[in-house]
Amino acid sequence: MTVELTRQRVDRARRVSRTRDIFSRWTFMLPATVLLAAVLAYPLLYTLQISFSKFDLASFSPTEWVGLENYTAALKNETFQNSLVVTGIYLVLALPLQIVLGFGIAYLMNAEWRGRGVVRALFLIPMVVAPVVSGGIWKMILDPLWGVVGWFLGLFGIPAIDWFGSASMSMISVVIIDTWRSVPFVALIAAAALLALPKDVFEAAKVDGASWWQTLWSVSLPMLGPIIAATFVVRWLGAVKMFDIILATTNGGPGEATNVVNLFIYQQAFRLLKFSESSAMAVIVLVITMILTFVFLLGSKKLEDRL
């Protein structure tokens, strides 16, 4: 009986201690949580309100409730549908390229060779350059008449390429510019992940006579699987917001070849002043992004559990 009472008292003391611990954690987090919720919640709720209403430009506020009318109009808008397709094409081209290059460069950076520190420092510069500035610089570099790339190709008798003049090349140009900006970020995460890998596994592979390629394929990549998946999700969330570089280079052209969904929504809202319909489009994109992000996170978790 005494043992049972002692056990109950110990359990009660543990529950009280756990409750106090959780309460103290939330006490520290509460101010930041409230501020973050207010900053995020107000724009989101206001956008939702506009998306279900008519917008009066005179008072610059939502007025009459129209239900799903704006969403129906947005889904029937062929240009909006095309912008979603263009965004999907950009993501399919850019994300795998950036992940492969980022982890490949990080693997090379972690190897021992002369001048590695200087190259590491220089390699991070594109990451801190503003997207609009990156777009402007690359637009000058790729200019078919005055650009450095056209001049360099001319040395080998190759005619200048109109990087932003055709539908296919303009998308490739945008992917190149975004890759130049984003690969250092991926490489930074990959380098940190590589440094955290256990050294004894690589030493064992070296003792077993594994080559550089065998070590990479059979040792490094399996252990980096969860990190690669997590990095993909982070880059996905960044890439889906593509706007600045395209605005500075192609402005969605030629035609609608690079008219990604964020640029199209911006044009609908702030150029054509269709705030209600553009808000509905923004909510649709948000829902699609949340669903796909959940799928990617679920896949990342399953991959981590399997490994």
LUMFI-880549 format. One record per residue (C-alpha): residue number from 1; residue in three letters; x, y, z. Coordinates in nm, 3 decimals, m for minus. Layout:
LUMFI-880549
+-----+-----+---------+---------+---------+
!   i !  aa !      c1 !      c2 !      c3 !
+-----+-----+---------+---------+---------+
! NUM ! Ala !       X !       Y !       Z !
...
+-----+-----+---------+---------+---------+
This chain:
LUMFI-880549
+-----+-----+---------+---------+---------+
!   i !  aa !      c1 !      c2 !      c3 !
+-----+-----+---------+---------+---------+
!   1 ! Met !   0.000 !   0.000 !   0.000 !
!   2 ! Thr !   0.282 !   0.236 !   0.091 !
!   3 ! Val !   0.466 !   0.151 !  m0.232 !
!   4 ! Glu !   0.151 !   0.224 !  m0.435 !
!   5 ! Leu !   0.102 !   0.564 !  m0.264 !
!   6 ! Thr !   0.467 !   0.652 !  m0.324 !
!   7 ! Arg !   0.433 !   0.562 !  m0.692 !
!   8 ! Gln !   0.121 !   0.777 !  m0.727 !
!   9 ! Arg !   0.296 !   1.071 !  m0.561 !
!  10 ! Val !   0.595 !   1.032 !  m0.795 !
!  11 ! Asp !   0.363 !   1.019 !  m1.099 !
!  12 ! Arg !   0.174 !   1.325 !  m0.976 !
!  13 ! Ala !   0.500 !   1.513 !  m0.918 !
!  14 ! Arg !   0.617 !   1.425 !  m1.270 !
!  15 ! Arg !   0.291 !   1.547 !  m1.424 !
!  16 ! Val !   0.313 !   1.874 !  m1.230 !
!  17 ! Ser !   0.676 !   1.918 !  m1.333 !
!  18 ! Arg !   0.592 !   1.846 !  m1.697 !
!  19 ! Thr !   0.299 !   2.092 !  m1.687 !
!  20 ! Arg !   0.518 !   2.363 !  m1.535 !
!  21 ! Asp !   0.785 !   2.298 !  m1.798 !
!  22 ! Ile !   0.536 !   2.330 !  m2.085 !
!  23 ! Phe !   0.382 !   2.640 !  m1.926 !
!  24 ! Ser !   0.723 !   2.807 !  m1.886 !
!  25 ! Arg !   0.814 !   2.732 !  m2.248 !
!  26 ! Trp !   0.491 !   2.881 !  m2.378 !
!  27 ! Thr !   0.535 !   3.183 !  m2.150 !
!  28 ! Phe !   0.864 !   3.262 !  m2.323 !
!  29 ! Met !   0.719 !   3.191 !  m2.668 !
!  30 ! Leu !   0.387 !   3.372 !  m2.622 !
!  31 ! Pro !   0.494 !   3.730 !  m2.715 !
!  32 ! Ala !   0.666 !   3.618 !  m3.035 !
!  33 ! Thr !   0.378 !   3.381 !  m3.117 !
!  34 ! Val !   0.116 !   3.654 !  m3.075 !
!  35 ! Leu !   0.318 !   3.900 !  m3.285 !
!  36 ! Leu !   0.380 !   3.644 !  m3.559 !
!  37 ! Ala !   0.015 !   3.538 !  m3.563 !
!  38 ! Ala !  m0.098 !   3.900 !  m3.592 !
!  39 ! Val !   0.146 !   3.976 !  m3.874 !
!  40 ! Leu !   0.047 !   3.662 !  m4.068 !
!  41 ! Ala !  m0.321 !   3.641 !  m3.983 !
!  42 ! Tyr !  m0.434 !   3.991 !  m4.075 !
!  43 ! Pro !  m0.311 !   3.990 !  m4.440 !
!  44 ! Leu !  m0.439 !   3.637 !  m4.491 !
!  45 ! Leu !  m0.785 !   3.707 !  m4.345 !
!  46 ! Tyr !  m0.810 !   4.034 !  m4.535 !
!  47 ! Thr !  m0.720 !   3.858 !  m4.860 !
!  48 ! Leu !  m0.986 !   3.595 !  m4.790 !
!  49 ! Gln !  m1.241 !   3.868 !  m4.727 !
!  50 ! Ile !  m1.157 !   4.041 !  m5.055 !
!  51 ! Ser !  m1.168 !   3.712 !  m5.247 !
!  52 ! Phe !  m1.532 !   3.657 !  m5.144 !
!  53 ! Ser !  m1.641 !   4.017 !  m5.208 !
!  54 ! Lys !  m1.660 !   4.290 !  m5.465 !
!  55 ! Phe !  m1.389 !   4.555 !  m5.427 !
!  56 ! Asp !  m1.481 !   4.923 !  m5.440 !
!  57 ! Leu !  m1.193 !   5.127 !  m5.581 !
!  58 ! Ala !  m1.346 !   5.453 !  m5.457 !
!  59 ! Ser !  m1.336 !   5.352 !  m5.090 !
!  60 ! Phe !  m1.059 !   5.098 !  m5.155 !
!  61 ! Ser !  m1.231 !   4.831 !  m4.949 !
!  62 ! Pro !  m1.439 !   4.515 !  m5.000 !
!  63 ! Thr !  m1.813 !   4.575 !  m5.021 !
!  64 ! Glu !  m2.076 !   4.329 !  m5.142 !
!  65 ! Trp !  m2.041 !   3.958 !  m5.061 !
!  66 ! Val !  m2.036 !   3.751 !  m5.383 !
!  67 ! Gly !  m1.947 !   3.405 !  m5.254 !
!  68 ! Leu !  m1.746 !   3.189 !  m5.495 !
!  69 ! Glu !  m1.796 !   3.418 !  m5.793 !
!  70 ! Asn !  m1.436 !   3.542 !  m5.791 !
!  71 ! Tyr !  m1.302 !   3.188 !  m5.758 !
!  72 ! Thr !  m1.514 !   3.072 !  m6.051 !
!  73 ! Ala !  m1.388 !   3.360 !  m6.264 !
!  74 ! Ala !  m1.027 !   3.287 !  m6.161 !
!  75 ! Leu !  m1.051 !   2.917 !  m6.246 !
!  76 ! Lys !  m1.207 !   2.998 !  m6.584 !
!  77 ! Asn !  m0.931 !   3.247 !  m6.666 !
!  78 ! Glu !  m0.717 !   3.077 !  m6.932 !
!  79 ! Thr !  m0.420 !   3.307 !  m6.869 !
!  80 ! Phe !  m0.426 !   3.213 !  m6.501 !
!  81 ! Gln !  m0.433 !   2.845 !  m6.596 !
!  82 ! Asn !  m0.140 !   2.902 !  m6.832 !
!  83 ! Ser !   0.054 !   3.082 !  m6.558 !
!  84 ! Leu !   0.015 !   2.777 !  m6.333 !
!  85 ! Val !   0.152 !   2.557 !  m6.613 !
!  86 ! Val !   0.443 !   2.796 !  m6.672 !
!  87 ! Thr !   0.520 !   2.794 !  m6.299 !
!  88 ! Gly !   0.512 !   2.413 !  m6.300 !
!  89 ! Ile !   0.753 !   2.399 !  m6.596 !
!  90 ! Tyr !   0.990 !   2.639 !  m6.421 !
!  91 ! Leu !   0.982 !   2.433 !  m6.100 !
!  92 ! Val !   1.040 !   2.103 !  m6.283 !
!  93 ! Leu !   1.343 !   2.251 !  m6.463 !
!  94 ! Ala !   1.495 !   2.453 !  m6.179 !
!  95 ! Leu !   1.456 !   2.249 !  m5.859 !
!  96 ! Pro !   1.629 !   1.921 !  m5.961 !
!  97 ! Leu !   1.912 !   2.117 !  m6.126 !
!  98 ! Gln !   1.969 !   2.330 !  m5.817 !
!  99 ! Ile !   1.961 !   2.034 !  m5.577 !
! 100 ! Val !   2.206 !   1.827 !  m5.787 !
! 101 ! Leu !   2.446 !   2.118 !  m5.844 !
! 102 ! Gly !   2.425 !   2.233 !  m5.482 !
! 103 ! Phe !   2.508 !   1.895 !  m5.329 !
! 104 ! Gly !   2.768 !   1.818 !  m5.597 !
! 105 ! Ile !   2.950 !   2.146 !  m5.539 !
! 106 ! Ala !   2.929 !   2.100 !  m5.161 !
! 107 ! Tyr !   3.089 !   1.757 !  m5.198 !
! 108 ! Leu !   3.375 !   1.909 !  m5.400 !
! 109 ! Met !   3.411 !   2.197 !  m5.154 !
! 110 ! Asn !   3.454 !   1.956 !  m4.864 !
! 111 ! Ala !   3.744 !   1.782 !  m5.035 !
! 112 ! Glu !   4.098 !   1.893 !  m4.952 !
! 113 ! Trp !   4.246 !   2.116 !  m5.222 !
! 114 ! Arg !   4.438 !   2.441 !  m5.237 !
! 115 ! Gly !   4.243 !   2.766 !  m5.233 !
! 116 ! Arg !   3.925 !   2.600 !  m5.108 !
! 117 ! Gly !   3.856 !   2.871 !  m4.849 !
! 118 ! Val !   3.872 !   3.156 !  m5.100 !
! 119 ! Val !   3.643 !   2.976 !  m5.345 !
! 120 ! Arg !   3.396 !   2.905 !  m5.064 !
! 121 ! Ala !   3.379 !   3.274 !  m4.972 !
! 122 ! Leu !   3.336 !   3.387 !  m5.334 !
! 123 ! Phe !   3.077 !   3.119 !  m5.399 !
! 124 ! Leu !   2.840 !   3.266 !  m5.141 !
! 125 ! Ile !   2.823 !   3.609 !  m5.308 !
! 126 ! Pro !   2.528 !   3.530 !  m5.542 !
! 127 ! Met !   2.317 !   3.429 !  m5.242 !
! 128 ! Val !   2.330 !   3.780 !  m5.090 !
! 129 ! Val !   2.257 !   3.967 !  m5.415 !
! 130 ! Ala !   1.899 !   4.094 !  m5.439 !
! 131 ! Pro !   1.690 !   3.904 !  m5.699 !
! 132 ! Val !   1.606 !   4.222 !  m5.893 !
! 133 ! Val !   1.975 !   4.316 !  m5.907 !
! 134 ! Ser !   2.062 !   3.963 !  m6.019 !
! 135 ! Gly !   1.805 !   3.984 !  m6.297 !
! 136 ! Gly !   1.934 !   4.324 !  m6.413 !
! 137 ! Ile !   2.297 !   4.212 !  m6.414 !
! 138 ! Trp !   2.224 !   3.893 !  m6.604 !
! 139 ! Lys !   2.008 !   4.078 !  m6.852 !
! 140 ! Met !   2.310 !   4.289 !  m6.941 !
! 141 ! Ile !   2.544 !   3.988 !  m6.946 !
! 142 ! Leu !   2.314 !   3.792 !  m7.179 !
! 143 ! Asp !   2.229 !   4.083 !  m7.407 !
! 144 ! Pro !   2.280 !   3.955 !  m7.766 !
! 145 ! Leu !   2.439 !   4.282 !  m7.883 !
! 146 ! Trp !   2.639 !   4.413 !  m7.589 !
! 147 ! Gly !   2.655 !   4.120 !  m7.346 !
! 148 ! Val !   2.975 !   3.947 !  m7.238 !
! 149 ! Val !   2.834 !   3.603 !  m7.323 !
! 150 ! Gly !   2.759 !   3.707 !  m7.683 !
! 151 ! Trp !   3.109 !   3.852 !  m7.720 !
! 152 ! Phe !   3.268 !   3.535 !  m7.581 !
! 153 ! Leu !   3.066 !   3.310 !  m7.814 !
! 154 ! Gly !   3.167 !   3.532 !  m8.105 !
! 155 ! Leu !   3.535 !   3.447 !  m8.039 !
! 156 ! Phe !   3.453 !   3.090 !  m8.144 !
! 157 ! Gly !   3.238 !   3.192 !  m8.440 !
! 158 ! Ile !   2.913 !   3.114 !  m8.263 !
! 159 ! Pro !   2.636 !   3.365 !  m8.342 !
! 160 ! Ala !   2.486 !   3.557 !  m8.052 !
! 161 ! Ile !   2.186 !   3.394 !  m7.886 !
! 162 ! Asp !   1.873 !   3.593 !  m7.815 !
! 163 ! Trp !   1.834 !   3.461 !  m7.462 !
! 164 ! Phe !   1.515 !   3.652 !  m7.386 !
! 165 ! Gly !   1.365 !   3.667 !  m7.737 !
! 166 ! Ser !   1.223 !   3.315 !  m7.777 !
! 167 ! Ala !   0.983 !   3.119 !  m7.558 !
! 168 ! Ser !   1.219 !   2.827 !  m7.490 !
! 169 ! Met !   1.536 !   3.031 !  m7.438 !
! 170 ! Ser !   1.367 !   3.283 !  m7.210 !
! 171 ! Met !   1.262 !   3.009 !  m6.969 !
! 172 ! Ile !   1.611 !   2.856 !  m6.983 !
! 173 ! Ser !   1.757 !   3.201 !  m6.910 !
! 174 ! Val !   1.533 !   3.246 !  m6.605 !
! 175 ! Val !   1.630 !   2.899 !  m6.477 !
! 176 ! Ile !   2.002 !   2.981 !  m6.524 !
! 177 ! Ile !   1.972 !   3.310 !  m6.333 !
! 178 ! Asp !   1.773 !   3.157 !  m6.048 !
! 179 ! Thr !   2.014 !   2.864 !  m6.032 !
! 180 ! Trp !   2.308 !   3.107 !  m6.007 !
! 181 ! Arg !   2.137 !   3.269 !  m5.708 !
! 182 ! Ser !   2.005 !   2.959 !  m5.534 !
! 183 ! Val !   2.278 !   2.697 !  m5.570 !
! 184 ! Pro !   2.502 !   2.861 !  m5.303 !
! 185 ! Phe !   2.216 !   2.831 !  m5.053 !
! 186 ! Val !   2.171 !   2.462 !  m5.132 !
! 187 ! Ala !   2.547 !   2.409 !  m5.121 !
! 188 ! Leu !   2.566 !   2.577 !  m4.780 !
! 189 ! Ile !   2.307 !   2.338 !  m4.635 !
! 190 ! Ala !   2.472 !   2.042 !  m4.807 !
! 191 ! Ala !   2.819 !   2.136 !  m4.679 !
! 192 ! Ala !   2.690 !   2.156 !  m4.322 !
! 193 ! Ala !   2.520 !   1.818 !  m4.364 !
! 194 ! Leu !   2.837 !   1.660 !  m4.503 !
! 195 ! Leu !   3.044 !   1.790 !  m4.211 !
! 196 ! Ala !   2.793 !   1.634 !  m3.969 !
! 197 ! Leu !   2.823 !   1.285 !  m4.121 !
! 198 ! Pro !   3.013 !   1.031 !  m3.906 !
! 199 ! Lys !   3.377 !   1.008 !  m4.013 !
! 200 ! Asp !   3.419 !   0.644 !  m3.910 !
! 201 ! Val !   3.183 !   0.532 !  m4.189 !
! 202 ! Phe !   3.403 !   0.698 !  m4.453 !
! 203 ! Glu !   3.717 !   0.557 !  m4.292 !
! 204 ! Ala !   3.564 !   0.209 !  m4.306 !
! 205 ! Ala !   3.476 !   0.259 !  m4.674 !
! 206 ! Lys !   3.833 !   0.371 !  m4.743 !
! 207 ! Val !   3.975 !   0.065 !  m4.565 !
! 208 ! Asp !   3.744 !  m0.157 !  m4.771 !
! 209 ! Gly !   3.894 !  m0.004 !  m5.086 !
! 210 ! Ala !   3.587 !   0.193 !  m5.199 !
! 211 ! Ser !   3.655 !   0.444 !  m5.475 !
! 212 ! Trp !   3.551 !   0.811 !  m5.466 !
! 213 ! Trp !   3.240 !   0.736 !  m5.671 !
! 214 ! Gln !   3.147 !   0.428 !  m5.465 !
! 215 ! Thr !   3.180 !   0.628 !  m5.144 !
! 216 ! Leu !   2.959 !   0.902 !  m5.284 !
! 217 ! Trp !   2.692 !   0.669 !  m5.422 !
! 218 ! Ser !   2.682 !   0.401 !  m5.152 !
! 219 ! Val !   2.774 !   0.594 !  m4.837 !
! 220 ! Ser !   2.718 !   0.969 !  m4.867 !
! 221 ! Leu !   2.393 !   0.979 !  m5.064 !
! 222 ! Pro !   2.200 !   0.726 !  m4.850 !
! 223 ! Met !   2.292 !   0.915 !  m4.532 !
! 224 ! Leu !   2.210 !   1.249 !  m4.695 !
! 225 ! Gly !   1.869 !   1.131 !  m4.818 !
! 226 ! Pro !   1.662 !   1.308 !  m4.548 !
! 227 ! Ile !   1.869 !   1.627 !  m4.581 !
! 228 ! Ile !   1.824 !   1.626 !  m4.960 !
! 229 ! Ala !   1.448 !   1.585 !  m4.917 !
! 230 ! Ala !   1.430 !   1.865 !  m4.658 !
! 231 ! Thr !   1.640 !   2.095 !  m4.877 !
! 232 ! Phe !   1.410 !   2.022 !  m5.170 !
! 233 ! Val !   1.109 !   2.130 !  m4.961 !
! 234 ! Val !   1.284 !   2.453 !  m4.854 !
! 235 ! Arg !   1.382 !   2.537 !  m5.212 !
! 236 ! Trp !   1.031 !   2.447 !  m5.331 !
! 237 ! Leu !   0.882 !   2.705 !  m5.095 !
! 238 ! Gly !   1.130 !   2.964 !  m5.220 !
! 239 ! Ala !   1.101 !   2.881 !  m5.589 !
! 240 ! Val !   0.720 !   2.883 !  m5.596 !
! 241 ! Lys !   0.739 !   3.255 !  m5.506 !
! 242 ! Met !   0.941 !   3.336 !  m5.821 !
! 243 ! Phe !   0.867 !   3.694 !  m5.918 !
! 244 ! Asp !   1.159 !   3.939 !  m5.891 !
! 245 ! Ile !   1.397 !   3.789 !  m6.148 !
! 246 ! Ile !   1.128 !   3.755 !  m6.414 !
! 247 ! Leu !   1.003 !   4.108 !  m6.350 !
! 248 ! Ala !   1.358 !   4.240 !  m6.403 !
! 249 ! Thr !   1.434 !   4.032 !  m6.713 !
! 250 ! Thr !   1.141 !   3.917 !  m6.927 !
! 251 ! Asn !   0.837 !   4.070 !  m6.752 !
! 252 ! Gly !   0.654 !   3.748 !  m6.836 !
! 253 ! Gly !   0.741 !   3.748 !  m7.204 !
! 254 ! Pro !   0.787 !   3.680 !  m7.482 !
! 255 ! Gly !   0.413 !   3.630 !  m7.502 !
! 256 ! Glu !   0.332 !   3.433 !  m7.187 !
! 257 ! Ala !   0.636 !   3.205 !  m7.193 !
! 258 ! Thr !   0.767 !   3.316 !  m6.851 !
! 259 ! Asn !   0.447 !   3.460 !  m6.706 !
! 260 ! Val !   0.461 !   3.275 !  m6.374 !
! 261 ! Val !   0.158 !   3.281 !  m6.148 !
! 262 ! Asn !   0.289 !   3.538 !  m5.897 !
! 263 ! Leu !   0.370 !   3.784 !  m6.175 !
! 264 ! Phe !   0.028 !   3.732 !  m6.331 !
! 265 ! Ile !  m0.148 !   3.793 !  m5.997 !
! 266 ! Tyr !   0.060 !   4.107 !  m5.947 !
! 267 ! Gln !  m0.039 !   4.235 !  m6.291 !
! 268 ! Gln !  m0.407 !   4.160 !  m6.231 !
! 269 ! Ala !  m0.406 !   4.338 !  m5.894 !
! 270 ! Phe !  m0.183 !   4.641 !  m5.937 !
! 271 ! Arg !  m0.207 !   4.709 !  m6.310 !
! 272 ! Leu !  m0.561 !   4.606 !  m6.397 !
! 273 ! Leu !  m0.693 !   4.676 !  m6.043 !
! 274 ! Lys !  m0.884 !   4.345 !  m6.030 !
! 275 ! Phe !  m0.827 !   4.301 !  m5.658 !
! 276 ! Ser !  m1.111 !   4.058 !  m5.589 !
! 277 ! Glu !  m1.023 !   3.815 !  m5.866 !
! 278 ! Ser !  m0.649 !   3.839 !  m5.797 !
! 279 ! Ser !  m0.712 !   3.769 !  m5.426 !
! 280 ! Ala !  m0.906 !   3.457 !  m5.522 !
! 281 ! Met !  m0.611 !   3.352 !  m5.742 !
! 282 ! Ala !  m0.371 !   3.410 !  m5.453 !
! 283 ! Val !  m0.582 !   3.191 !  m5.223 !
! 284 ! Ile !  m0.597 !   2.917 !  m5.487 !
! 285 ! Val !  m0.217 !   2.925 !  m5.524 !
! 286 ! Leu !  m0.182 !   2.918 !  m5.144 !
! 287 ! Val !  m0.402 !   2.609 !  m5.117 !
! 288 ! Ile !  m0.214 !   2.430 !  m5.397 !
! 289 ! Thr !   0.119 !   2.518 !  m5.235 !
! 290 ! Met !   0.005 !   2.392 !  m4.894 !
! 291 ! Ile !  m0.119 !   2.061 !  m5.039 !
! 292 ! Leu !   0.202 !   1.998 !  m5.235 !
! 293 ! Thr !   0.417 !   2.103 !  m4.938 !
! 294 ! Phe !   0.230 !   1.855 !  m4.718 !
! 295 ! Val !   0.288 !   1.581 !  m4.977 !
! 296 ! Phe !   0.661 !   1.664 !  m4.997 !
! 297 ! Leu !   0.694 !   1.671 !  m4.616 !
! 298 ! Leu !   0.515 !   1.338 !  m4.591 !
! 299 ! Gly !   0.749 !   1.191 !  m4.851 !
! 300 ! Ser !   1.048 !   1.336 !  m4.667 !
! 301 ! Lys !   0.931 !   1.181 !  m4.340 !
! 302 ! Lys !   0.880 !   0.839 !  m4.501 !
! 303 ! Leu !   1.226 !   0.861 !  m4.660 !
! 304 ! Glu !   1.380 !   0.949 !  m4.324 !
! 305 ! Asp !   1.203 !   0.658 !  m4.151 !
! 306 ! Arg !   1.315 !   0.416 !  m4.421 !
! 307 ! Leu !   1.677 !   0.523 !  m4.391 !
+-----+-----+---------+---------+---------+
